[in-house]
Amino acid sequence: MRIDKATQIDAIDLTELTIRSKSHWNYSAEQIEEWRNDLTVSETYILEKEVYKLTKNNHIIGYYSFIKINDIDVKLENLFVDPKFIGCGFGKILMSDFLQRIKKTKIEKIILDADPNAEKFYKQIGFKTIGKLETSIKNRFLPIMELRIKAVANTVNN
């Protein structure tokens, strides 16, 4: 198992994984189709953002991506695991890699807009919910979450 920077040739596989993973949470096919553009990982996206994939036996199990907002803040845009592997610890492995990568920089804070189904996962790592973002689905809100790097203990590595 290894984590490497994604390349342009990974775009289709990452997009398909994202759609499978999002579909795992019982969103309708119509809703997934409405979100297709947002769930697409394009070659340009991979070139412009930091995208890292977790592979095992040459198969992509999951990935994460982030962007630098300014000198001290980053936004975790994606963290997806193939549904076959949800609950097996691979999300934690990806998050641990992400945090180790960030800790080597001057970044002080990570923000993200979580799927409501993932809020508990992020809270276990130490993220705090600081707001909510209304979505296209009536009465559905994305938790806006943040993690201050100085507050991170070894919660991910335990």
PyMOL commands that place a pseudoatom at each C-alpha (Angstrom):
pseudoatom trace, name=CA, resn=MET, resi=1, chain=A, elem=C, hetatm=0, pos=[0.000, 0.000, 0.000]
pseudoatom trace, name=CA, resn=ARG, resi=2, chain=A, elem=C, hetatm=0, pos=[1.280, 3.451, -0.872]
pseudoatom trace, name=CA, resn=ILE, resi=3, chain=A, elem=C, hetatm=0, pos=[0.253, 7.078, -1.189]
pseudoatom trace, name=CA, resn=ASP, resi=4, chain=A, elem=C, hetatm=0, pos=[1.482, 8.988, -4.221]
pseudoatom trace, name=CA, resn=LYS, resi=5, chain=A, elem=C, hetatm=0, pos=[0.682, 12.245, -5.949]
pseudoatom trace, name=CA, resn=ALA, resi=6, chain=A, elem=C, hetatm=0, pos=[-2.063, 11.623, -8.491]
pseudoatom trace, name=CA, resn=THR, resi=7, chain=A, elem=C, hetatm=0, pos=[-1.350, 12.209, -12.163]
pseudoatom trace, name=CA, resn=GLN, resi=8, chain=A, elem=C, hetatm=0, pos=[-3.575, 13.265, -15.033]
pseudoatom trace, name=CA, resn=ILE, resi=9, chain=A, elem=C, hetatm=0, pos=[-4.099, 9.647, -16.084]
pseudoatom trace, name=CA, resn=ASP, resi=10, chain=A, elem=C, hetatm=0, pos=[-5.845, 9.048, -12.732]
pseudoatom trace, name=CA, resn=ALA, resi=11, chain=A, elem=C, hetatm=0, pos=[-8.663, 11.513, -13.500]
pseudoatom trace, name=CA, resn=ILE, resi=12, chain=A, elem=C, hetatm=0, pos=[-11.259, 8.997, -14.704]
pseudoatom trace, name=CA, resn=ASP, resi=13, chain=A, elem=C, hetatm=0, pos=[-10.521, 6.496, -11.925]
pseudoatom trace, name=CA, resn=LEU, resi=14, chain=A, elem=C, hetatm=0, pos=[-10.709, 9.207, -9.254]
pseudoatom trace, name=CA, resn=THR, resi=15, chain=A, elem=C, hetatm=0, pos=[-13.979, 10.522, -10.672]
pseudoatom trace, name=CA, resn=GLU, resi=16, chain=A, elem=C, hetatm=0, pos=[-15.530, 7.046, -10.735]
pseudoatom trace, name=CA, resn=LEU, resi=17, chain=A, elem=C, hetatm=0, pos=[-14.333, 6.371, -7.181]
pseudoatom trace, name=CA, resn=THR, resi=18, chain=A, elem=C, hetatm=0, pos=[-15.811, 9.704, -6.027]
pseudoatom trace, name=CA, resn=ILE, resi=19, chain=A, elem=C, hetatm=0, pos=[-19.193, 8.907, -7.572]
pseudoatom trace, name=CA, resn=ARG, resi=20, chain=A, elem=C, hetatm=0, pos=[-19.220, 5.365, -6.104]
pseudoatom trace, name=CA, resn=SER, resi=21, chain=A, elem=C, hetatm=0, pos=[-18.267, 6.691, -2.696]
pseudoatom trace, name=CA, resn=LYS, resi=22, chain=A, elem=C, hetatm=0, pos=[-20.863, 9.479, -2.704]
pseudoatom trace, name=CA, resn=SER, resi=23, chain=A, elem=C, hetatm=0, pos=[-23.514, 7.000, -3.915]
pseudoatom trace, name=CA, resn=HIS, resi=24, chain=A, elem=C, hetatm=0, pos=[-22.697, 4.777, -0.925]
pseudoatom trace, name=CA, resn=TRP, resi=25, chain=A, elem=C, hetatm=0, pos=[-24.578, 7.245, 1.301]
pseudoatom trace, name=CA, resn=ASN, resi=26, chain=A, elem=C, hetatm=0, pos=[-27.922, 6.499, -0.415]
pseudoatom trace, name=CA, resn=TYR, resi=27, chain=A, elem=C, hetatm=0, pos=[-28.187, 9.643, -2.479]
pseudoatom trace, name=CA, resn=SER, resi=28, chain=A, elem=C, hetatm=0, pos=[-30.493, 9.088, -5.444]
pseudoatom trace, name=CA, resn=ALA, resi=29, chain=A, elem=C, hetatm=0, pos=[-29.098, 8.510, -8.914]
pseudoatom trace, name=CA, resn=GLU, resi=30, chain=A, elem=C, hetatm=0, pos=[-30.760, 11.782, -9.936]
pseudoatom trace, name=CA, resn=GLN, resi=31, chain=A, elem=C, hetatm=0, pos=[-28.984, 13.644, -7.128]
pseudoatom trace, name=CA, resn=ILE, resi=32, chain=A, elem=C, hetatm=0, pos=[-25.623, 12.126, -8.024]
pseudoatom trace, name=CA, resn=GLU, resi=33, chain=A, elem=C, hetatm=0, pos=[-26.183, 13.150, -11.642]
pseudoatom trace, name=CA, resn=GLU, resi=34, chain=A, elem=C, hetatm=0, pos=[-27.013, 16.696, -10.513]
pseudoatom trace, name=CA, resn=TRP, resi=35, chain=A, elem=C, hetatm=0, pos=[-23.695, 16.745, -8.633]
pseudoatom trace, name=CA, resn=ARG, resi=36, chain=A, elem=C, hetatm=0, pos=[-21.683, 15.115, -11.435]
pseudoatom trace, name=CA, resn=ASN, resi=37, chain=A, elem=C, hetatm=0, pos=[-19.686, 18.260, -12.297]
pseudoatom trace, name=CA, resn=ASP, resi=38, chain=A, elem=C, hetatm=0, pos=[-18.816, 18.795, -8.628]
pseudoatom trace, name=CA, resn=LEU, resi=39, chain=A, elem=C, hetatm=0, pos=[-17.805, 15.134, -8.277]
pseudoatom trace, name=CA, resn=THR, resi=40, chain=A, elem=C, hetatm=0, pos=[-15.610, 15.135, -11.387]
pseudoatom trace, name=CA, resn=VAL, resi=41, chain=A, elem=C, hetatm=0, pos=[-11.860, 15.064, -10.889]
pseudoatom trace, name=CA, resn=SER, resi=42, chain=A, elem=C, hetatm=0, pos=[-10.506, 16.486, -14.129]
pseudoatom trace, name=CA, resn=GLU, resi=43, chain=A, elem=C, hetatm=0, pos=[-6.974, 16.372, -15.476]
pseudoatom trace, name=CA, resn=THR, resi=44, chain=A, elem=C, hetatm=0, pos=[-6.826, 20.145, -14.930]
pseudoatom trace, name=CA, resn=TYR, resi=45, chain=A, elem=C, hetatm=0, pos=[-7.930, 19.736, -11.319]
pseudoatom trace, name=CA, resn=ILE, resi=46, chain=A, elem=C, hetatm=0, pos=[-5.100, 17.258, -10.719]
pseudoatom trace, name=CA, resn=LEU, resi=47, chain=A, elem=C, hetatm=0, pos=[-2.595, 19.670, -12.255]
pseudoatom trace, name=CA, resn=GLU, resi=48, chain=A, elem=C, hetatm=0, pos=[-3.804, 22.668, -10.261]
pseudoatom trace, name=CA, resn=LYS, resi=49, chain=A, elem=C, hetatm=0, pos=[-4.486, 21.094, -6.840]
pseudoatom trace, name=CA, resn=GLU, resi=50, chain=A, elem=C, hetatm=0, pos=[-2.661, 18.814, -4.465]
pseudoatom trace, name=CA, resn=VAL, resi=51, chain=A, elem=C, hetatm=0, pos=[-4.177, 15.371, -5.089]
pseudoatom trace, name=CA, resn=TYR, resi=52, chain=A, elem=C, hetatm=0, pos=[-2.831, 12.214, -3.412]
pseudoatom trace, name=CA, resn=LYS, resi=53, chain=A, elem=C, hetatm=0, pos=[-4.040, 8.668, -4.042]
pseudoatom trace, name=CA, resn=LEU, resi=54, chain=A, elem=C, hetatm=0, pos=[-3.860, 5.558, -1.877]
pseudoatom trace, name=CA, resn=THR, resi=55, chain=A, elem=C, hetatm=0, pos=[-3.194, 2.434, -3.918]
pseudoatom trace, name=CA, resn=LYS, resi=56, chain=A, elem=C, hetatm=0, pos=[-3.005, -1.230, -3.073]
pseudoatom trace, name=CA, resn=ASN, resi=57, chain=A, elem=C, hetatm=0, pos=[-1.997, -3.770, -5.714]
pseudoatom trace, name=CA, resn=ASN, resi=58, chain=A, elem=C, hetatm=0, pos=[-2.191, -0.986, -8.338]
pseudoatom trace, name=CA, resn=HIS, resi=59, chain=A, elem=C, hetatm=0, pos=[-5.843, -0.227, -7.496]
pseudoatom trace, name=CA, resn=ILE, resi=60, chain=A, elem=C, hetatm=0, pos=[-6.881, 3.160, -6.147]
pseudoatom trace, name=CA, resn=ILE, resi=61, chain=A, elem=C, hetatm=0, pos=[-8.568, 2.668, -2.772]
pseudoatom trace, name=CA, resn=GLY, resi=62, chain=A, elem=C, hetatm=0, pos=[-9.031, 6.341, -1.954]
pseudoatom trace, name=CA, resn=TYR, resi=63, chain=A, elem=C, hetatm=0, pos=[-7.651, 9.836, -2.313]
pseudoatom trace, name=CA, resn=TYR, resi=64, chain=A, elem=C, hetatm=0, pos=[-7.614, 13.305, -0.875]
pseudoatom trace, name=CA, resn=SER, resi=65, chain=A, elem=C, hetatm=0, pos=[-7.109, 16.743, -2.358]
pseudoatom trace, name=CA, resn=PHE, resi=66, chain=A, elem=C, hetatm=0, pos=[-6.513, 20.175, -0.941]
pseudoatom trace, name=CA, resn=ILE, resi=67, chain=A, elem=C, hetatm=0, pos=[-5.788, 23.752, -1.898]
pseudoatom trace, name=CA, resn=LYS, resi=68, chain=A, elem=C, hetatm=0, pos=[-3.804, 26.424, -0.165]
pseudoatom trace, name=CA, resn=ILE, resi=69, chain=A, elem=C, hetatm=0, pos=[-6.074, 29.363, 0.665]
pseudoatom trace, name=CA, resn=ASN, resi=70, chain=A, elem=C, hetatm=0, pos=[-3.343, 31.649, 1.987]
pseudoatom trace, name=CA, resn=ASP, resi=71, chain=A, elem=C, hetatm=0, pos=[-0.031, 31.339, 3.841]
pseudoatom trace, name=CA, resn=ILE, resi=72, chain=A, elem=C, hetatm=0, pos=[-1.585, 29.726, 6.922]
pseudoatom trace, name=CA, resn=ASP, resi=73, chain=A, elem=C, hetatm=0, pos=[-4.844, 28.062, 5.773]
pseudoatom trace, name=CA, resn=VAL, resi=74, chain=A, elem=C, hetatm=0, pos=[-5.665, 25.119, 3.520]
pseudoatom trace, name=CA, resn=LYS, resi=75, chain=A, elem=C, hetatm=0, pos=[-8.977, 23.648, 2.461]
pseudoatom trace, name=CA, resn=LEU, resi=76, chain=A, elem=C, hetatm=0, pos=[-9.406, 19.898, 2.306]
pseudoatom trace, name=CA, resn=GLU, resi=77, chain=A, elem=C, hetatm=0, pos=[-11.611, 19.641, -0.753]
pseudoatom trace, name=CA, resn=ASN, resi=78, chain=A, elem=C, hetatm=0, pos=[-11.970, 15.883, -1.033]
pseudoatom trace, name=CA, resn=LEU, resi=79, chain=A, elem=C, hetatm=0, pos=[-11.329, 12.749, 0.952]
pseudoatom trace, name=CA, resn=PHE, resi=80, chain=A, elem=C, hetatm=0, pos=[-12.977, 9.713, -0.583]
pseudoatom trace, name=CA, resn=VAL, resi=81, chain=A, elem=C, hetatm=0, pos=[-12.587, 5.982, -0.038]
pseudoatom trace, name=CA, resn=ASP, resi=82, chain=A, elem=C, hetatm=0, pos=[-13.938, 3.298, -2.363]
pseudoatom trace, name=CA, resn=PRO, resi=83, chain=A, elem=C, hetatm=0, pos=[-17.140, 1.942, -0.752]
pseudoatom trace, name=CA, resn=LYS, resi=84, chain=A, elem=C, hetatm=0, pos=[-15.663, -1.587, -0.671]
pseudoatom trace, name=CA, resn=PHE, resi=85, chain=A, elem=C, hetatm=0, pos=[-13.143, -0.247, 1.847]
pseudoatom trace, name=CA, resn=ILE, resi=86, chain=A, elem=C, hetatm=0, pos=[-15.230, 2.188, 3.926]
pseudoatom trace, name=CA, resn=GLY, resi=87, chain=A, elem=C, hetatm=0, pos=[-14.861, 1.315, 7.593]
pseudoatom trace, name=CA, resn=CYS, resi=88, chain=A, elem=C, hetatm=0, pos=[-11.523, -0.479, 7.108]
pseudoatom trace, name=CA, resn=GLY, resi=89, chain=A, elem=C, hetatm=0, pos=[-9.278, 2.352, 8.302]
pseudoatom trace, name=CA, resn=PHE, resi=90, chain=A, elem=C, hetatm=0, pos=[-8.219, 3.679, 4.907]
pseudoatom trace, name=CA, resn=GLY, resi=91, chain=A, elem=C, hetatm=0, pos=[-9.831, 7.082, 5.511]
pseudoatom trace, name=CA, resn=LYS, resi=92, chain=A, elem=C, hetatm=0, pos=[-7.746, 7.358, 8.657]
pseudoatom trace, name=CA, resn=ILE, resi=93, chain=A, elem=C, hetatm=0, pos=[-4.615, 6.410, 6.690]
pseudoatom trace, name=CA, resn=LEU, resi=94, chain=A, elem=C, hetatm=0, pos=[-5.364, 9.115, 4.117]
pseudoatom trace, name=CA, resn=MET, resi=95, chain=A, elem=C, hetatm=0, pos=[-6.059, 11.696, 6.820]
pseudoatom trace, name=CA, resn=SER, resi=96, chain=A, elem=C, hetatm=0, pos=[-2.866, 10.786, 8.658]
pseudoatom trace, name=CA, resn=ASP, resi=97, chain=A, elem=C, hetatm=0, pos=[-0.846, 11.263, 5.470]
pseudoatom trace, name=CA, resn=PHE, resi=98, chain=A, elem=C, hetatm=0, pos=[-2.568, 14.596, 4.817]
pseudoatom trace, name=CA, resn=LEU, resi=99, chain=A, elem=C, hetatm=0, pos=[-1.905, 15.857, 8.351]
pseudoatom trace, name=CA, resn=GLN, resi=100, chain=A, elem=C, hetatm=0, pos=[1.747, 14.774, 8.241]
pseudoatom trace, name=CA, resn=ARG, resi=101, chain=A, elem=C, hetatm=0, pos=[2.151, 16.594, 4.926]
pseudoatom trace, name=CA, resn=ILE, resi=102, chain=A, elem=C, hetatm=0, pos=[0.535, 19.754, 6.348]
pseudoatom trace, name=CA, resn=LYS, resi=103, chain=A, elem=C, hetatm=0, pos=[2.562, 19.651, 9.579]
pseudoatom trace, name=CA, resn=LYS, resi=104, chain=A, elem=C, hetatm=0, pos=[5.746, 20.039, 7.487]
pseudoatom trace, name=CA, resn=THR, resi=105, chain=A, elem=C, hetatm=0, pos=[4.518, 23.464, 6.329]
pseudoatom trace, name=CA, resn=LYS, resi=106, chain=A, elem=C, hetatm=0, pos=[3.599, 26.732, 8.044]
pseudoatom trace, name=CA, resn=ILE, resi=107, chain=A, elem=C, hetatm=0, pos=[-0.103, 25.951, 7.731]
pseudoatom trace, name=CA, resn=GLU, resi=108, chain=A, elem=C, hetatm=0, pos=[-2.019, 26.651, 10.934]
pseudoatom trace, name=CA, resn=LYS, resi=109, chain=A, elem=C, hetatm=0, pos=[-5.576, 25.712, 10.027]
pseudoatom trace, name=CA, resn=ILE, resi=110, chain=A, elem=C, hetatm=0, pos=[-7.451, 23.241, 7.830]
pseudoatom trace, name=CA, resn=ILE, resi=111, chain=A, elem=C, hetatm=0, pos=[-11.033, 23.924, 6.801]
pseudoatom trace, name=CA, resn=LEU, resi=112, chain=A, elem=C, hetatm=0, pos=[-13.501, 21.700, 4.984]
pseudoatom trace, name=CA, resn=ASP, resi=113, chain=A, elem=C, hetatm=0, pos=[-17.154, 21.389, 4.048]
pseudoatom trace, name=CA, resn=ALA, resi=114, chain=A, elem=C, hetatm=0, pos=[-18.071, 17.854, 5.131]
pseudoatom trace, name=CA, resn=ASP, resi=115, chain=A, elem=C, hetatm=0, pos=[-20.769, 15.619, 3.791]
pseudoatom trace, name=CA, resn=PRO, resi=116, chain=A, elem=C, hetatm=0, pos=[-23.159, 15.203, 6.737]
pseudoatom trace, name=CA, resn=ASN, resi=117, chain=A, elem=C, hetatm=0, pos=[-22.353, 11.465, 6.712]
pseudoatom trace, name=CA, resn=ALA, resi=118, chain=A, elem=C, hetatm=0, pos=[-18.649, 12.223, 7.287]
pseudoatom trace, name=CA, resn=GLU, resi=119, chain=A, elem=C, hetatm=0, pos=[-18.981, 14.732, 10.123]
pseudoatom trace, name=CA, resn=LYS, resi=120, chain=A, elem=C, hetatm=0, pos=[-18.439, 12.082, 12.820]
pseudoatom trace, name=CA, resn=PHE, resi=121, chain=A, elem=C, hetatm=0, pos=[-15.257, 10.867, 11.074]
pseudoatom trace, name=CA, resn=TYR, resi=122, chain=A, elem=C, hetatm=0, pos=[-13.763, 14.359, 11.059]
pseudoatom trace, name=CA, resn=LYS, resi=123, chain=A, elem=C, hetatm=0, pos=[-14.805, 15.029, 14.666]
pseudoatom trace, name=CA, resn=GLN, resi=124, chain=A, elem=C, hetatm=0, pos=[-12.953, 11.873, 15.766]
pseudoatom trace, name=CA, resn=ILE, resi=125, chain=A, elem=C, hetatm=0, pos=[-9.797, 13.371, 14.261]
pseudoatom trace, name=CA, resn=GLY, resi=126, chain=A, elem=C, hetatm=0, pos=[-10.284, 16.660, 16.086]
pseudoatom trace, name=CA, resn=PHE, resi=127, chain=A, elem=C, hetatm=0, pos=[-12.147, 18.865, 13.615]
pseudoatom trace, name=CA, resn=LYS, resi=128, chain=A, elem=C, hetatm=0, pos=[-14.717, 21.222, 15.111]
pseudoatom trace, name=CA, resn=THR, resi=129, chain=A, elem=C, hetatm=0, pos=[-17.956, 22.189, 13.396]
pseudoatom trace, name=CA, resn=ILE, resi=130, chain=A, elem=C, hetatm=0, pos=[-17.977, 25.977, 13.082]
pseudoatom trace, name=CA, resn=GLY, resi=131, chain=A, elem=C, hetatm=0, pos=[-20.945, 26.564, 10.787]
pseudoatom trace, name=CA, resn=LYS, resi=132, chain=A, elem=C, hetatm=0, pos=[-23.171, 25.087, 8.137]
pseudoatom trace, name=CA, resn=LEU, resi=133, chain=A, elem=C, hetatm=0, pos=[-23.572, 25.555, 4.418]
pseudoatom trace, name=CA, resn=GLU, resi=134, chain=A, elem=C, hetatm=0, pos=[-26.974, 25.166, 2.764]
pseudoatom trace, name=CA, resn=THR, resi=135, chain=A, elem=C, hetatm=0, pos=[-27.049, 22.717, -0.140]
pseudoatom trace, name=CA, resn=SER, resi=136, chain=A, elem=C, hetatm=0, pos=[-29.255, 22.203, -3.181]
pseudoatom trace, name=CA, resn=ILE, resi=137, chain=A, elem=C, hetatm=0, pos=[-31.228, 19.564, -1.221]
pseudoatom trace, name=CA, resn=LYS, resi=138, chain=A, elem=C, hetatm=0, pos=[-33.965, 21.079, 0.936]
pseudoatom trace, name=CA, resn=ASN, resi=139, chain=A, elem=C, hetatm=0, pos=[-33.144, 21.001, 4.671]
pseudoatom trace, name=CA, resn=ARG, resi=140, chain=A, elem=C, hetatm=0, pos=[-29.665, 19.551, 4.034]
pseudoatom trace, name=CA, resn=PHE, resi=141, chain=A, elem=C, hetatm=0, pos=[-26.611, 21.404, 5.284]
pseudoatom trace, name=CA, resn=LEU, resi=142, chain=A, elem=C, hetatm=0, pos=[-22.901, 20.683, 5.000]
pseudoatom trace, name=CA, resn=PRO, resi=143, chain=A, elem=C, hetatm=0, pos=[-21.027, 21.072, 8.266]
pseudoatom trace, name=CA, resn=ILE, resi=144, chain=A, elem=C, hetatm=0, pos=[-18.250, 23.657, 7.891]
pseudoatom trace, name=CA, resn=MET, resi=145, chain=A, elem=C, hetatm=0, pos=[-15.373, 22.316, 9.948]
pseudoatom trace, name=CA, resn=GLU, resi=146, chain=A, elem=C, hetatm=0, pos=[-11.901, 23.395, 10.963]
pseudoatom trace, name=CA, resn=LEU, resi=147, chain=A, elem=C, hetatm=0, pos=[-8.845, 21.915, 12.597]
pseudoatom trace, name=CA, resn=ARG, resi=148, chain=A, elem=C, hetatm=0, pos=[-6.110, 24.014, 14.122]
pseudoatom trace, name=CA, resn=ILE, resi=149, chain=A, elem=C, hetatm=0, pos=[-2.802, 22.235, 13.529]
pseudoatom trace, name=CA, resn=LYS, resi=150, chain=A, elem=C, hetatm=0, pos=[-1.389, 23.114, 16.946]
pseudoatom trace, name=CA, resn=ALA, resi=151, chain=A, elem=C, hetatm=0, pos=[-4.356, 21.340, 18.538]
pseudoatom trace, name=CA, resn=VAL, resi=152, chain=A, elem=C, hetatm=0, pos=[-3.631, 18.098, 16.696]
pseudoatom trace, name=CA, resn=ALA, resi=153, chain=A, elem=C, hetatm=0, pos=[-2.284, 15.434, 18.975]
pseudoatom trace, name=CA, resn=ASN, resi=154, chain=A, elem=C, hetatm=0, pos=[-1.669, 11.946, 17.676]
pseudoatom trace, name=CA, resn=THR, resi=155, chain=A, elem=C, hetatm=0, pos=[-5.400, 11.309, 17.330]
pseudoatom trace, name=CA, resn=VAL, resi=156, chain=A, elem=C, hetatm=0, pos=[-5.025, 10.005, 13.785]
pseudoatom trace, name=CA, resn=ASN, resi=157, chain=A, elem=C, hetatm=0, pos=[-2.099, 7.728, 14.500]
pseudoatom trace, name=CA, resn=ASN, resi=158, chain=A, elem=C, hetatm=0, pos=[-3.726, 5.969, 17.462]
for i in range(1, 158): cmd.bond("trace and resi %d" % i, "trace and resi %d" % (i + 1))
show_as sticks, trace
zoom trace
